[in-house]
Amino acid sequence: MEKTATKKRCTGIFRFLWVTHVLLLFIFTSIPVEAGNFLQGHRVNLNMSNVSLKKVIEEIKKQTNLSFVYNELDIKGLGLLDMQAENQTVEEVLNRILKNKRLRYEIVDNVIIIRRDNRVVSDPEDEKKTIKGHVTDEDKVPLPGVAVRVKGTTVGVATDMEGNYTLVYEDKGHIVLEFSFVGMKTHEEKPGNRSVLNVQLQSMSTDLEEVMVVAYGTTKKEAFTGSAVSVSGEQVMKEAADAISPEKALKGYVAGVRISRGGGQPGETVGLQIRGIGSISESTNPLYVVDGVPLSEDFDLNNLNPNDIEQMTVLKDAAATSLYGSRASAGVIIITTKKGQQGKTRFELTYERGFSSEAIKRQLKGYYMNGSEYTEYAVEAIKNYYLYSQNALPGMADENRYLVLQNDARVYALRHLNEYAKVVHPDDPLDGSFDYENLTEAQLEKYLTHPRNYNWYDAMFKKGSEDKINFSARGGTEKNNFYASLGYLRQSGITEGSDFKRFTARLSLNNKVAQWLNFSVNQSIAYTEQESKLDSQGATVGNPISNLRAMNPTQPIYLPNGQLNQTPGFNSTDPNFLETISLDRDRTKWFSSTTNLSVTVNLTSWLKFTTTNAADIRYSRYLQTWDPSSNQGATNHGEVNETRSFYTNIVSSNILTLTKSFGLHHVGATGVYEAKRQTYDFLDASGYNLPVGRLLYMSNASLPNSVGGYDNSDRLISWVAKLDYNYDNKYYLSGSWRRDGTSRFLASNRWGDFWSVSAAWNLTRESFMESTQNWLDNLRAKVSYGTNGTQPGNYYRSLSLFSINYTYMSDPAYQVSSYGNPHLTWESSYTWNAGIDFSLFKNRLRGTFEYYNKHTVDLINNASTPYTSGWSSMTVNEGELRNTGLEITLDSRNFIRDDFSWETNFNISYMRAKVEKLKKDKESGNYIYREGEHLYSYYLREYAGIDTQTGRSQWYKNTKGEDGKTVIDHTAISQDPSSDVEKVINKKGYPDWFGGLTNRFTYKGFDLSFLLTFTIGGTLFDSQYALTVRDGASLGNGNVRFDAYKKAWKKPGDNGTPIIVYNDPFKSNYTSTRSLRSSDHLKIKNISLGYTFPKKWIGRLGLSELRLYVNGNDIYTFYGVDYLNPEVNNSGSYNSYSYPSLRTWRFGIDIKF
């Protein structure tokens, strides 16, 4: 039954796509054809004397079958013609016969219409004049391709590669010359009697005039009353070296936006939060809107090619985000892709080649001990174990024998090195014949004098590489324009089996059918392949990061006979990774297609209607195969695990927009109806017992293991209203309201209302500010207050559900699988924002200061339930959070000269995230959620260092009072963490401050930029330290950190890490604050250096721009240790098995023509 429903759904979707594409084909094949192009394909031969114009037209019709329409009265009385033409185009003939006859022609639907030309005809007696000049931009750089024309006519020229022009025109008096160029303000000027006119064009957007894409429309920055930041796609892509997916490019550029990156896995996505932590259990990721279409929560941004992006706008406060209602409580990022432009078709080709290596010195290479270091560490651990067994360690009953037994302990350690620590003797031929029971004294000493050393890192890891190619075309006419692009990306990681490939294509078409009607379509497709044996594998033998720790540094990679060492790990189940990577695979393939059809109808000059309809379709297939001959596959003689998913997201957005002015009063109103339906179909299966490694397909598995599947559907209906008012561009007011209805709640709680009010005041337009005009360009205050909501990430949390996972007497058996809450409702947030925007000294210094306060209530959370209910917990609305913060942004133009410039951008953000209300403490891993405390507060035993006389770990008891929270004794110390040591709150994961500093320099054709990022006040939990500095607890089960022996206690009076004892009988490795470390750091994140060749050099090659460049990311990190990346997420967690961060240098070329 489920298959039938899915099939019908898929059929309906593909029918929708087919109808859409047929409609698009009809629209764009009915676009009026340019006259020249249409008539070039028709030629005639004429030899006619003393004939009327009508006779000539009839002869053309006869030879070409073209259709003509004209008024007989228009062509009468024009005299007789002599017309000779040999193989001339119809265009040439028509131009000749209609010349000086006050007639013109146009083509509509392949019909040539001849009509009277009522335009003013030049008087032959008008004087011809010539004017020339030079056109530059604000920085006095020549502008090629600027259109220079006589306003109101078709008389015009374009500037050459050096920005020069020469224009011949007829002087009728009152002539105005118009200079226009894409991205620049159109300039108009009367030439008068001048023969030379030089013009400097200004950028289209100043800071205040900048047009931002916001919710359901666009607005000038000056008129926007909310908090939002726009980032140019071209600028960020030029500087952000690791911008493989668009969100990575925002790091360090936008205040309040924090991006955490756990590693450098090819194709890896990142975590992004805007203004703090908005929820405990629900998603804190922002909503992404691409070309007006809200994407689903699980959309993979790797499917977007960053080179296709025109602009990204980050919406931060409720005034900016409330229009998106229940999906926007964590902020919104609006991505606008490139569209067609009027003008000659322009092409761009870029190619990059990159090389990668570890960004952190010892994150992998050099982190673990080599063979000799490990042997020395093992001797110490086993020696102390012997002394412990004799009660002879300092602090034990027979501690006076500590020095006497040292030699016996050393001999004991050497004899048990292989048994306890798995150290391989230098003389062992590794064929099972070596006798470890009867080693001579000389053989024992050989462990230390001739230790085995094998470099597993070099065998398992390599240099990474990257190739990126992008090609695009852009152009068209005023009525028809297009943008098309193709992209290819290949990333090869630093270990085999960590690769990523992406193919993208995008086509954007726009057709202005009439002054009142516009059609546009955006079609994008993406295909990606990712192979990864890392994070998804966790601490398994398939993960090379954990496998590196599992490899015994005294075990060789290859046996003396040249074959791979099958069991070189500390445990017999640890295979040789070189074999595993060649036999076992983890591959995921994705295909996505997004179609966006938009129609705009200008009902009047002040009222328009736009409908945008989009279909987002995605398919993925994950395949994991274990070869029968591999270590992982041997148990079940091969294994295949496969999952397939099919996802659809259909969105229809219908917008009515009004803009009207009444003198100094300006009013804007927007009404929206939006509907969304998304479906998700999932199927997974696994099987065992496959014949051979080359046939690892599900159909070849003779023993089925499991089959499962499900489908989900979700719907959202929304009504939106927005009203904007401004008086004299001085006072601005705005209000919005949105009503969302979701299928994720029961009918009684299905609808939620979200609203905002905001205002802004441009003080520089006030008369009392006139005295500041010589230094203050802009001073603007703004304030907003509004609401947002969050719906559950799980579609069915309000329902009690059954599952059919079992059988009873061969019949399906139903089992209650989840306990629903019919009263579950929206998680709501209430946010107010206040800020000041300013610019000084003719825009030399610009800045923004903003403060926000966000109160989130009715948290969607899990609460404990009585065991008599049959459930341990259920989802409820319980708890409140408060996020507050300050954001500062400063932009300065430090030095501007003809051939040199220096600009600086700086942003810094302060944040606080606290639990405002919570009935009961909620402990989760190393964290606790408690009323009045920070989010991600660590809840751990407090480490008190070591006893320098015994080397044992110590912990503060932190005895608590009757409330179970207040510490009444913080001084008492214990050496047994398992009995009388209490956990306490100690520090928090997220930082107090974070930000970025960008400097940009240009000198003639050179450009240089670099980005610094930083965090202050955060704490991370160093799980890698906890795992690899275990004080002897894991001896013989894994390698240990390079300095674990050097820093360990060895004799009374030493102060460092605890005494190393095999099996850690003193429990010194208990999880505690010992593993906490500050995450404060400064990172040279990106560097970009380029050279743009002079236009006079490349103009001869037919190029408009040629730039060579090199850029790099994760260049250097200033941090307290050299083995981990402090760029952790807000929780401060550090995954010790994740891919290391990579430093990548890329060399590229960008060609425009």
DOTI-194011 format. One record per residue (C-alpha): z, y, x; residue in three letters. Coordinates in steps of 0.001 Angstrom, whole numbers, plus 500000, padded with zeros to 6 digits. Layout:
N
ZYXALA...
***
This chain:
1153
500000500000500000MET500860502341502853GLU497547501646504601LYS495622502525501444THR497450505791501048ALA496865506698504657THR493198505819504396LYS492770507991501307LYS494554510851503020ARG492344510559506101CYS489236510362503917THR490254513530502125GLY490843515344505382ILE487498514384506849PHE485799515351503578ARG487455518761503866PHE486236519138507450LEU482697518054506470TRP482538520607503648VAL483942523290505964THR481348522661508636HIS478511522593506101VAL479730525929504750LEU479880527376508251LEU476404526103508984LEU475110527794505838PHE476865531061506660ILE475666531332510218PHE472128530157509547THR471815532867506900SER472768535641509319ILE470002538299509446PRO467820537799512495VAL467220540568514972GLU463756542025514429ALA462563541657517987GLY463545538026518277ASN462033537123514894PHE458670538838515386LEU458171537733518993GLN457043534331517768GLY454155535711515665HIS450957537025517293ARG447726538355515728VAL444182539320516683ASN442816542419514933LEU439507544326515142ASN439520546728512205MET438008550218511809SER438469552863509075ASN440797550721507014VAL443933551592505082SER447420550640506168LEU447566548198503265LYS444469546367504560LYS446069545936508006VAL449269544543506452ILE447283542094504303GLU445417540855507400GLU448711540312509243ILE450036538349506249LYS446900536234506247LYS447185535310509959GLN450950534721510095THR452111533813506563ASN454809536457506940LEU456209538056503788SER456043541843503323PHE457650544085500722VAL456699547784500310TYR456178550529497736ASN452490551358497155GLU453348555042496833LEU454953555057500284ASP451808553927502088ILE449196555856500103LYS447550558963501487GLY448286558162505133LEU444662558153506201GLY442471555396507677LEU443245553392510758LEU441379551891513681ASP443275548808514819MET442337546569517716GLN444823543967518953ALA444260540860521030GLU447067538281520943ASN449676540965520355GLN453024540351518687THR453545541528515137VAL456339543751516452GLU453898545593518724GLU451338545983515924VAL453866547299513415LEU455200549820515886ASN451656551115516437ARG450547551358512817ILE453786552950511569LEU454119555451514408LYS454349559093513241ASN453955558055509569LYS457560558543508449ARG457798554808507793LEU460106552189509247ARG460613548484508780TYR463531546041508780GLU463888542304508307ILE466156540788505673VAL466137537007505098ASP462840536682507032ASN461148539268504787VAL459650542409506391ILE460546545449504283ILE458553548662504888ILE460110551791503463ARG460079555549503883ARG462009556824506918ASP464076559788505787ASN465610560272509210ARG464846563514511032VAL461706563202513100VAL461606564891516437SER459507567967516586ASP456828567472519221PRO457620570967520348GLU461283570050521104ASP462124570572524743GLU462686567478526908LYS465808567691529071LYS467235565482531793THR470918565082532510ILE472597562808535025LYS476097562039536158GLY478761559581537250HIS481228557650535021VAL484578556361536317THR487858555042534943ASP491328556605535265GLU491606555424538862ASP488177556883539696LYS486620553435539982VAL482901553470538975PRO482183551855535621LEU478898549944535306PRO477420549250531875GLY478834552314530088VAL476674553190527085ALA475556556830527259VAL473664558046524194ARG472898561056522087VAL475303560808519187LYS473634559918515898GLY470458558624517565THR469227555542519376THR468419557550522501VAL470579556240525305GLY470959554495528652VAL473596552450530490ALA475237553310533801THR474167551304536845ASP476361549265539197MET477679552456540794GLU478472554114537459GLY475513556506537658ASN473222557395534764TYR470137559528534075THR469299560390530464LEU466166562086529116VAL466555563532525623TYR465117566145523275GLU467221569288523071ASP467548570269519422LYS470695572275519941GLY474209571093519087HIS473592567863521018ILE476662565660521671VAL476652562912524278LEU478746559813523578GLU480136557599526368PHE481489554200525253SER482744551150527108PHE484743548075526062VAL488465548651526539GLY488077552405527067MET488327555350524704LYS484985556680523500THR484343560071525071HIS482218562785523438GLU481032565955525146GLU478396568663524599LYS476086568914527622PRO475134572539526969GLY472832573759529722ASN474280571439532350ARG472047569066534269SER474986567126535776VAL477857565764533703LEU480521563535535311ASN482935561766532963VAL486248559951533459GLN487023557461530672LEU490582556712529614GLN491990553280528803SER491866552368525145MET495634551914524928SER498405554056526268THR501872552692525857ASP502230554213522393LEU498655553637521288GLU498729549981522326GLU497668547774519435VAL499872544726519013MET499173541620516984VAL502199541098514759VAL502977539002511714ALA499963538981509363TYR498202541900510988GLY498122544433513785THR499955547669514429THR500269550390517019LYS503329550068519192LYS504354553571518129GLU504442552520514471ALA506258549207514968PHE509936549319514010THR510917545861515228GLY511391544317518657SER508249542853520181ALA506493542693523535VAL502779542166524119SER501482540565527282VAL497839540702528322SER496411537235528733GLY494101538319531544GLU496860539973533575GLN499331537114533244VAL496751534421533948MET495778536350537056LYS499348536450538355GLU501078533354536940ALA499904530676539314ALA501351527727537389ASP500133528830533944ALA498767525422532997ILE500034525955529451SER500435529454527981PRO504202529578527552GLU504774529032531291LYS503024532329531966ALA505786534310530232LEU508520533425532721LYS509947536533534301GLY507673538919532387TYR509508539412529065VAL513152540398528617ALA515126537981526467GLY512743535081527065VAL514247532276529142ARG512078529433530377ILE513587526375532016SER511570523887533944ARG513110520612534990GLY510372519468537339GLY506729519404538297GLY505415516409536375GLN501690517025535733PRO501239518026532110GLY504940518703531677GLU505991521135528954THR508875523550529398VAL511831524696527373GLY511595528250526035LEU514271530190524191GLN514194533732522857ILE517466535632522693ARG520046532951523152GLY520847529667521465ILE520345529758517725GLY521541526307516698SER523689523368517784ILE521659520455516444SER518336521938515304GLU515436523164517425SER515887526360519421THR512185526583520259ASN510205529537518857PRO507434529318516288LEU503958529524517797TYR501212531247515805VAL497652530934517101VAL495027533245515573ASP497170533736512488GLY497924530038511940VAL501561528855512341PRO501649525628514335LEU503925522683513712SER507194522171515574GLU505790519409517754ASP502500521064518705PHE501722520411522370ASP500815523712524021LEU499018521766526743ASN496194521577524214ASN495592525308524673LEU493594526587527617ASN495396529719528916PRO492067531193530013ASN491075531491526336ASP494005533776525549ILE493452537482524934GLU497030538470524208GLN500494537033523619MET503062538861521515THR506725537869521551VAL508569538775518326LEU512313538926518869LYS514302540593516097ASP514482539928512366ALA512228542884511510ALA509505541237513565ALA510142537583512668THR511441537526509079SER507882537566507744LEU507667533984509008TYR510890533080507237GLY512380529637507683SER510472528785510845ARG511207531906512848ALA514959532006513423SER514391531226517113ALA511701533902517482GLY507922533880517290VAL505171533861519904ILE501809535010518552ILE498824533890520603ILE495508535648520049THR492494533959521573THR489388535689522856LYS486703536699520373LYS483150537898520623GLY482273541446521669GLN479353543709521019GLN477009543999523959GLY475035541978526399LYS476201538407526813THR478624538175529713ARG479409534943531517PHE482470534028533554GLU482979531041535830LEU486230530247537639THR487160527411539923TYR490513526604541518GLU491559523974544019ARG495278523417544519GLY497617521450546755PHE501212520541545877SER504352519477547678SER508076519574546962GLU509381523092546393ALA512991522247547251ILE513573521030550806LYS515641517902550145ARG515071517301546439GLN513526513952547395LEU512383513891550994LYS515387513615553253GLY517873513387550377TYR518803509761550947TYR520181508159554101MET517942506379556551ASN518795502895557772GLY521107503893560608SER522976506490558486GLU523434504003555672TYR524718501334558082THR527286503765559476GLU528353504759555945TYR528672501104554917ALA530817500231557930VAL533229503037556997GLU533420501946553359ALA534001498256554125ILE536445499038556938LYS538553501117554540ASN538270498381551935TYR539804495930554424TYR542631498358555172LEU543143498876551424TYR543431495114550956SER546126495150553653GLN547985498077552020ASN547466499871555319ALA545645503059554243LEU547591506330554494PRO549849506694551480GLY550145502929550923MET553151500694551595ALA552081499520555074ASP550443502737556232GLU552142502380559601ASN549655499555560354ARG546691501914559753TYR545920502444563438LEU546832498915564511VAL544328497300562163LEU541399499582562972GLN539599497071565220ASN540132494179562810ASP538815496366560012ALA535728497244562038ARG534914493596562801VAL535457492730559133TYR533067495479558118ALA530320494332560485LEU530642490724559322ARG530318491732555657HIS527612494382555971LEU524960492154554449ASN527220490668551777GLU528722493928550509TYR526196496597551482ALA522952494546551678LYS522296495822555214VAL519566493701556834VAL520265492540560385HIS517720493675562995PRO516976490039563940ASP516414488798560383ASP512774487541560081PRO513094487896556265LEU512079484292555623ASP515517483129554486GLY516336481357557749SER518710483892559280PHE522372482795559466ASP524633485682558404TYR527734483446558379GLU527954482849562117ASN526971486085563806LEU528058486505567409THR529904489579568597GLU526699490808570259ALA524753490312567044GLN527379492262565129LEU527084495200567489GLU523317495101567118LYS523727496392563532TYR524713499716565079LEU522723499742568300THR519390498640566792HIS519552499538563093PRO516560498969560842ARG514921502191559590ASN512134502244557004TYR510673505409555475ASN510296504634551790TRP509586508247550837TYR506364508416552848ASP505279505075551416ALA505872506066547793MET504959509753547716PHE502004511883548736LYS500623515406548486LYS499561516455545000GLY496263518087544153SER494705520091541343GLU491257521136540156ASP490594523668537412LYS487199524823536122ILE486593527291533300ASN483316528651531973PHE482932531173529174SER480301533317527506ALA480899536398525374ARG478585538842523653GLY476585539677520549GLY475721542563518322THR477764544706515990GLU477037542245513190LYS477070538959515074ASN479127538148518135ASN480586535091519751PHE482900533685522395TYR482460530180523802ALA484312528390526564SER484664525045528312LEU487620524065530473GLY488580521170532690TYR491879520563534433LEU492920517695536667ARG496382517398538174GLN497406514602540495SER501114514419541202GLY503006513547544347ILE503297509902543380THR500761507418542116GLU500804507098538359GLY501620510764537651SER498330512354536647ASP497112514704533943PHE493623515584532742LYS492558518058530089ARG489188518897528590PHE488980521894526241THR486237523620524296ALA486405526686522079ARG483865528510519937LEU484538531750518099SER481882533232515818LEU481994536436513838ASN479445537626511295ASN479591541031509637LYS477492540186506606VAL477912543641505125ALA480106546680505538GLN482518545087503090TRP482291541420504096LEU483125539635507352ASN483153535921508219PHE484690534402511323SER485332530895512518VAL487302529526515447ASN486856525932516499GLN488794524403519376SER489074520866520619ILE491174519360523382ALA491356515947524937TYR494134515087527365THR495158512055529365GLU498557511721530970GLN499888508941533137GLU503571509068533840SER506177506619535038LYS508912509161535303LEU511089510846532691ASP510078508416529950SER511227505524532146GLN514649506964532913GLY516638505080535534ALA514374502025535490THR512475500335538255VAL509273501869536845GLY510424505374537691ASN509642506201541349PRO512402508830541452ILE515126506295540616SER513217503589542481ASN513499505604545698LEU517290505376545447ARG517037501663544692ALA515058500932547884MET517118499572550781ASN516370501676553891PRO516956498572556052THR514311496603554136GLN510674496852555277PRO507847497904552969ILE505621495106554280TYR506674491712555595LEU505698490589559111PRO502779488657557601ASN501350491890556182GLY502189491178552558GLN504209493532550384LEU507933492897550466ASN508516491700546895GLN512253492469546686THR513055495338549028PRO515701496862546784GLY519469496562546838PHE519219494294543802ASN516883491353543391SER515505493004540246THR514366496074542157ASP510661495555542886PRO508498497148545519ASN507218500301543839PHE503872499978545580LEU503341496769543674GLU504736498127540423THR502459501154540427ILE499384499025540983SER500229496544538213LEU502153498454535521ASP500862501482533645ARG502088504134531222ASP499259506129529687ARG499043508578526805THR495858510010525334LYS495679512904522897TRP492832514391520923PHE493245517544518879SER490888519618516795SER491687522941515183THR489297524643512774THR490056528143511544ASN487839529828508941LEU488559533428508000SER486903535696505417VAL487697539407505120THR486629541464502115VAL486989545252502302ASN487553546003498639LEU487816549725499316THR488255551927502352SER492014551413502011TRP492327547902500574LEU491198544610502071LYS491699540913501424PHE491698538244504136THR491890534503503668THR492462532267506671THR492216528525506243ASN492910526136509075ALA492986522408509725ALA494837521101512759ASP494224517397513403ILE495739515383516237ARG495596511796517326TYR497562510168520127SER497789506731521672ARG500481505596524071TYR499939502346525979LEU502449500712528296GLN501390497515530062THR503364495235532369TRP501301492789534329ASP502443489117534198PRO502687489095537987SER504761492280538257SER508528492367538506ASN508929493963535073GLN506361491735533418GLY507396488426534953ALA510255487799532497THR507963487654529468ASN504741486825531334HIS503320490242530680GLY504081492817528017GLU502134495369525988VAL503749498233524072ASN501510500521522061GLU502067503417519674THR499506505387517710ARG500019508507515667SER497820510636513436PHE498869514135512498TYR497371516726510166THR498403520294509418ASN496506522176506708ILE497362525874506307VAL495984528451503903SER497035532063504379SER495837534752501939ASN496595538366502750ILE496091541572500765LEU496504544696502902THR496701548325501799LEU496647551355504108THR496630554820502578LYS497401558335503760SER498462561330501674PHE498531564304503972GLY501364563657506408LEU502502560584504491HIS501149557187505566HIS501747554029503569VAL500963550402504352GLY501598547380502173ALA500956543689502707THR501151540784500277GLY500751537173501371VAL500539533790499745TYR500707530916502224GLU500716527160501769ALA501108524435504362LYS500911520676504186ARG501437518431507173GLN501397514655507460THR502382512300510235TYR501415508616510397ASP502962506417513066PHE502380502815514112LEU503890500892516992ASP503690497303518180ALA504626495196521176SER503724491721522353GLY504501489237525129TYR502866486414527024ASN499474487663528176LEU496939485507530031PRO495976487654533032VAL496467491192534241GLY492934492287533501ARG493329491562529770LEU496401493585528873LEU495519494263525236TYR497627493777522149MET495239491197520715SER495746489012523794ASN499539488812523427ALA500280485311522110SER503905486169521215LEU504341489165518932PRO507556491049519564ASN507702493815516979SER505536495842514621VAL506655499020512921GLY505324502103511261GLY505922504906508828TYR504351508053507446ASP505909511428506701ASN504653514386504739SER505973517913504511ASP505020520936502427ARG505913524600502561LEU504907527334500094ILE505601530983500830SER505318534401499184TRP505521537456501430VAL505681541199500808ALA505904544027503325LYS505987547795502944LEU505581550353505755ASP505931554120505550TYR505733556858508136ASN505895560603507847TYR503868562647510303ASP504045559811512854ASN507633560895513316LYS509802558885510930TYR509066555226510263TYR510512552894507645LEU509684549247507024SER510897546504504721GLY509871542901504194SER510722539943501975TRP509695536300502162ARG510412533423499817ARG509968529913501213ASP509947526664499307GLY510230523460501346THR510016519774500531SER512805519027503035ARG515529519971500525PHE516210518816497009LEU514978521004494153ALA518314522809493719SER518221524173497298ASN514497524212497908ARG513894527967497888TRP515159530432500444GLY514820534215500581ASP514539536090503860PHE514229539836504292TRP514484542719506734SER514739546509506836VAL514001548657509871SER513461552252510929ALA512260554226513929ALA512411557876514921TRP510059559520517412ASN512265562269518773LEU509603563762521025THR507735565011517959ARG510687567154516923GLU510513570888517570SER513903570909519284PHE512434568610521984MET509640571009523003GLU511490572067526153SER511302568499527477THR507548568106527185GLN506892568721530870ASN508837565573531884TRP509583563507528754LEU506494561841527288ASP508171559742524639ASN511646559084523279LEU511946556740520352ARG514988555182518668ALA514809552139516395LYS517160549934514403VAL516673546832512262SER518604544289510222TYR517352541123508588GLY517614537418507912THR515887534229508985ASN516398530592508165GLY516093527146509658THR515122523997507822GLN516060520543509144PRO513811519033511779GLY514163515725509967ASN512074515659506789TYR514544513652504693TYR518084514581505709ARG519022515536502168SER518119512041500906LEU519790508655501238SER517154506294502560LEU516484502567502603PHE514742500622505322SER513077497208505185ILE513714495882508660ASN515170492526507738TYR514367489494505622THR516439487387503290TYR515139483858502627MET511700484988503841SER511695487912501414ASP511947491584502404PRO515554492785502532ALA516498496381501765TYR519194498132503760GLN520611501635503395VAL519592503363506624SER520895506910506178SER523437508718504058TYR521916511822502498GLY523512515097501484ASN522059516473498226PRO523825519810498853HIS522154520391502230LEU520584523847502447THR519141526382504877TRP520734527305508175GLU520647531126507946SER520881533867510549SER521608537576510135TYR520415539785512984THR520624543446513743TRP518875545158516613ASN519065548662518063ALA516935550066520826GLY515469553038522637ILE511940553315524066ASP511103556059526536PHE508488557215529028SER508836559921531669LEU506708561951534035PHE503309561303532456LYS504002557596532002ASN505082557120535610ARG508302555536534332LEU508618553658531042ARG511476551625529685GLY513248549955526803THR516942549325526147PHE517842546987523287GLU521023545422521935TYR521043542549519454TYR523693540721517444ASN522716537500515679LYS525122535695513349HIS524070532196512277THR525870530522509367VAL525685527213507491ASP524783525335510672LEU522991522076510026ILE525385519726511749ASN526783516213511736ASN530297515856510353ALA532581512837510407SER533111510996507126THR535848508541506046PRO535129504993507141TYR535575503923503518THR532197505589502830SER530483503029505008GLY529196505784507319TRP530623507454510382SER528920510827509761SER526565512769507528MET524492515935507823THR526224519002506374VAL526138522797506518ASN529148523569508657GLU529921526115511342GLY528812529532512541GLU527388530866515805LEU527064534359517216ARG524534535398519861ASN524752538878521338THR522840540420524170GLY521419543395526003LEU517848543686527279GLU516505546243529746ILE512856546668530693THR511563549204533231LEU507939549785534262ASP507100552250537000SER503902553492538610ARG505350554154542031ASN502267555272543912PHE498795556034542563ILE496007557263544828ARG492243556948544915ASP492234553632546757ASP495877552517546660PHE498376551824543886SER501823550267543558TRP503414549317540246GLU506744547642539490THR507931545822536370ASN511583544871536026PHE513461543210533199ASN516996541916532918ILE518806540299529998SER522471539682529255TYR523464537048526688MET526543535618524997ARG526484532582522682ALA529738531547521036LYS530923529232518289VAL532242531566515596GLU533539528920513183LYS533829525129513292LEU536291522992511328LYS536727520348514003LYS535969520218517687ASP532748518400518453LYS532647516631521809GLU529188515707523074SER528791514176526517GLY530165516624529076ASN530355519466526504TYR532536520530523624ILE531787522772520642TYR534999524558519696ARG535684527618517596GLU535906530733519747GLY534351529110522822GLU530972529439524504HIS528149527162523525LEU527647524463526150TYR531211524773527401SER531937521968529845TYR534800519697528789TYR535852517712531842LEU538768516604533966ARG539562519357536430GLU539125518299540038TYR541810519518542465ALA540266518506545780GLY541661515822548059ILE545019515014549566ASP544276515814553209THR546785513201554391GLN545374510277552419THR541831511376551536GLY542375510535547876ARG540942512610545022SER543326514705542942GLN543098516123539442TRP545090518701537548TYR546971517033534721LYS546510520063532435ASN549194518886530036THR548583520346526566LYS550855521561523828GLY551193520342520264GLU547879521843519175ASP546076519593521661GLY544175522587523076LYS546522524966524867THR547354523959528446VAL551089524335529092ILE551141522967532650ASP548245523747534972HIS549983523034538284THR550891519353538100ALA548532517045539997ILE547692513366539575SER545717510896541678GLN544966508654538684ASP542349510261536418PRO542394507428533900SER545930507845532592SER547581511253532401ASP544772513726533186VAL543501515813530239GLU540018517252529836LYS539790521051529667VAL537103523641529066ILE535780524788532421ASN532808527156532646LYS529601527098530600LYS526006526056531110GLY523972529137530206TYR523788532202532499PRO525175535660531762ASP522181537481533270TRP518569536530533921PHE515334538395534519GLY512315539061536667GLY510864541622539072LEU507099542010539542THR505376544202542110ASN501629544853542054ARG499644546487544860PHE495961547372545046THR494076548691548030TYR490359549175547610LYS489152545694546637GLY492419543924547464PHE495128543079544947ASP498556541601545653LEU501341540715543246SER504550538742543445PHE507192537758540921LEU510891537235541611LEU513091535528539014THR516862535192538964PHE519879534000536991THR523533534987537348ILE526669533526535782GLY525502530041534771GLY526794526612535773THR524949523322536115LEU526219519762536131PHE524888518156539312ASP524298514626538047SER522450513736541240GLN525553514511543242TYR527676512440540852ALA525256509547541182LEU524772509517544944THR528109510687546371VAL530260508003544829ARG532822507471547576ASP531822503832548047GLY531688502934544333ALA527991501977544365SER527778500505547859LEU525169497765547876GLY523644498964544583ASN521784502067545726GLY521267504516548533ASN523558507520548953VAL523152511176549806ARG522326512144553382PHE525664513886554078ASP528000511559552159ALA529423510104555408TYR529449513313557387LYS531577515185554818LYS533898512318553910ALA537606512131554850TRP538121509874557893LYS541631510579559190LYS544765512443558124PRO544234516186558196GLY540507516063557310ASP539385518156554368ASN536121517322552635GLY534967514715550164THR537252511753549349PRO537782508699551518ILE534932506166551273ILE536183502774550075VAL534010499906548923TYR534236499623545086ASN536204502929544938ASP539609501450543988PRO541153504939543793PHE538721505985541009LYS537795509122542901SER534332509174541353ASN535489509870537797TYR533308512446536023THR534960515817536570SER534450519439537503THR533719518174541002ARG530052517920539938SER529863521472538572LEU527873523967540600ARG526794527564540058SER523174527936538982SER522946531502540367ASP519742531844542331HIS516841534070543309LEU513371532564543376LYS510041533794544700ILE508262532418541660LYS504653533530542052ASN502466535193544655ILE498839536179544082SER496430537741546587LEU492811538512545748GLY489791540435546884TYR487157541835544515THR483836542516546208PHE482258545981545821PRO479755546131542996LYS477081547518545287LYS477255544296547324TRP477097541848544456ILE474812543839542156GLY471816542573544073ARG472886539020543178LEU472970539848539480GLY476786539685539389LEU479097542155537717SER482259540916539437GLU483169538505542224LEU486789537838543171ARG488238535407545680LEU491939534697545460TYR494848532539546503VAL498039532140544528ASN501166530063544732GLY504146529164542593ASN507736528141543384ASP507369529593546855ILE511014529705547891TYR514433529464546243THR517501531256547581PHE520296528930546503TYR523521527435547804GLY522135523928548377VAL518749522659549467ASP518405519547547332TYR518149520623543688LEU516241523097541548ASN518656525504539795PRO516094526397537083GLU517963524380534467VAL518035524903530719ASN520741526720528778ASN522939523629528684SER522976523493532483GLY522055519813532512SER520164518477535506TYR518270515199535166ASN518558513349538445SER515605511131537534TYR513209513927536648SER510163514911538641TYR510916517322541495PRO509730520904541204SER506521521482543143LEU505205524284545290ARG501484524618544642THR498972526780546493TRP495683527390544722ARG492461528794546118PHE489986530149543599GLY486828532064542862ILE486092534114539732ASP482463535052539014ILE481299537319536205LYS477655537972535435PHE
***
